[in-house]
């Protein structure tokens, strides 16, 4: 018996290991995610411009825009169709960073869960997928905030029609001169809340609807694990609406913080915080103000998100 115990004690501890070829898989996530994200951004950007302009209206009433259609009309009359794509260089970069980072970290977190908590499990429980989405969103928010800050400042029209709109490098220089390096993370709390909760809803919505389609396919003798294109697009559209609707107020507050013109503030004045902007907006406009521009955001996010997931899954199936 003593010998048996000694043999057992001498056996090396088997540590869980992640799947091989992580470098190759990471490169695929980066390339495929970037491609899908930039393609989706081209579709949704004019709607995103209208959303930011609706969100960043001055607190004084009456509002500058009566609604999304009025904002489209005024923007088109002032700058033409090109004006709706103003500042797209920053969000194109942001879309590539965001989507690739989301898919990469989402897969990596799932691999870690399979190596530790859920060994040898091909399909993780739904709650584990939601948690993976939330963690991937929180990581992505750190890279996304500076990019969205520049984007929002470029999307807001100048106070005077005679002023020439500032370019991305001019905006970056101004931010650094006025607030230093930390200024690029202005609105980080809003981005963190939106990305953490929104990514949980985004991946959760996609995985939940995909699971329903897989069960439907299995019931009707279609045993393939992969979904049809239209099923992927429906799941992706559901994910996009879930992402934007549930945590939209955090995005509204972030946009108001990031579009604030600090050059107009008195020297002794303090910058507004996430919570001070929240209380002020709630006091002035209530829940309606928190969701201003939400309708058009959900309308554009459905096809955009459907396209992102379809492109990513298509690239994965052909080159994965």
Secondary structure as GFF3:
##gff-version 3
##sequence-region A 1 320
A	DSSP	alpha_helix	2	10	.	.	.	ID=ss1
A	DSSP	alpha_helix	22	55	.	.	.	ID=ss2
A	DSSP	alpha_helix	68	84	.	.	.	ID=ss3
A	DSSP	alpha_helix	88	116	.	.	.	ID=ss4
A	DSSP	alpha_helix	126	155	.	.	.	ID=ss5
A	DSSP	alpha_helix	168	179	.	.	.	ID=ss6
A	DSSP	three_ten_helix	181	185	.	.	.	ID=ss7
A	DSSP	alpha_helix	188	219	.	.	.	ID=ss8
A	DSSP	alpha_helix	229	246	.	.	.	ID=ss9
A	DSSP	alpha_helix	248	258	.	.	.	ID=ss10
A	DSSP	three_ten_helix	262	264	.	.	.	ID=ss11
A	DSSP	alpha_helix	274	290	.	.	.	ID=ss12
A	DSSP	alpha_helix	294	319	.	.	.	ID=ss13
###
